[in-house]
Amino acid sequence: MSADESFEHEPGCSEVYAHLLEYLDSEMTEADATRMRHHLETCSPCLAELSVEEIVRQVVRRSCTERAPEGLRLKVLAQVRSISVTVD
């Protein structure tokens, strides 16, 4: 959230949803982050949405470290090579 887009008031649920990822990424001013925290402390649905986003990030982070099975890797590489040969 840029300085031009700062909350001028306490954010409502739609504003919190729209800026939730910025909040999680610490990409907002401290004043806006404080307003978000206050809203999240008092709004169960928004807090639940924040929890879902945090869980999704954890799952993606964990999944990105797993390596594809060797057979699948070889099939994908073969497909990429055949496409590359066709294009050249």
N, C-alpha and C positions, 0 to 999 in steps of 0.2 A: 504494500500500500504506500503510495507516494505521499509526500507532504500535502499535495493538492487534494488528495482523497481522504484525508484524516476524518475520523468521526467527529462531528461537531456536537454530538449528543451521545447518550448511552445507546449502543447499537441494539436493534431488534433482532429477532431470530433470522430473518432473511439476510440481514447484513452480516451476522455472525457466520451463517452458512457460506456466504459469498467470499468471506475472507479467512475461512478456517485454515486453509493450507498455508496462507501467509503467516498466520499465527503460529502454526506448527513449525514453520521454517524460520521463525524469528525475523521475519522480513517486514515488520511494522514498527512504528515509533513506540517508545516505552509508554507514552500516554494512551495510544490505541490498544496496546497489549494489556494495559491495566484495565481499560474499559471492557475488553474481551473477557479477561479473567473474571471480572465482576459479574458479567452476564452469565458466564459458564457456571459460576458458583451458585447462581439463583435460578438456573433454567435446566431442568433435567433432560428435556429432549435435545438441547444443544450439547450438553455434556455427553449424552449418549452418542451423538454424532461425532464428537471429538474422539471418543473412545474407539468407535468404528474406524475412523481414519488412522488412528495410532496402530490398531491391530492390522489393518491392511498394509501399512508401512512395514510392520514387523514381518509379516508373511512374505511380502515381496523381497525384503532384505534377506530373509532366510532362504527363499527360493532361488535367489540370484547366485547363491554360492554353490548350489548343487550342479553337478555336471550331468549332461544328458547321457543315457546309456550308449555304449560304444557303437552298437549296431545302428541306432538312430543317428548318431553323429556321422557315421560313414554314409548312410543314405542321403542325409541332407547335403553333405559335401559333394557327393556324386551328382546330385540334382543341380547344385550351384555350378559345378564344373560344366555340366551339359548345357546349361543356360548360357554360361560364359562363352563356350565354344560356338554356340548357335549365333550369338550376337557378333562375335568377331568375324 
